[in-house]
Amino acid sequence: MEGFGAAIYVFRVAPNSFFRVFKGLWFPICFSLICIALILLLGGYVSAVVVEAMFVVAGFVFVKAHVPRCYVLTTRGVVVKRLMGDVFIPYGEVLRVWKASVEEVFRDFRVESWFLTHTALWVFKQLMSPRMSYDGEKVYFYTTDPERTVIIECYGRRKYYISPGEPKEFLKVISIFLGGKALKSKS
């Protein structure tokens, strides 16, 4: 946690059913596809199948590398831990934090809310567009479950969407650092 302050509390990511299955299957699937690709390559059967297998493997690795692993409250801010590139949100930049309703999450994504209704598409959207901009407002998307989403609103018209496994506990602990900025809901 070098540079982010001392870790105070670690929150697990709220996995939905897709993530529970995906987490256990991503390595066997990737390993199997690599083996098949190597057998085809060594056997002289280089074709589109090999290329497709490599793309699938790369897709699984990309997903695994960018999905949040946990959320850490430190002495200086909130850290979204990922395999590739942690995200740091300093307490000094936070305007307020609240537990979002599913309707609010979909409303905040406006036109694209239809895209978020299916879990696999939810994951795809999270990975392909971790940062979106609406009329100058930047939205950073590090969530896995729309029902447990917590929104961290910061100065500079930025919002971070995260989904700790225990959103109420997250708000309780972060309120120690933020005081009245941590709300149970936006209203």
Summary of the structure (lengths in Angstrom):
residues: 187
radius of gyration: 18.8
end to end distance: 33.7
largest distance: 65.7
contacts: 543
relative contact order: 0.18
helix: 48%
strand: 28%
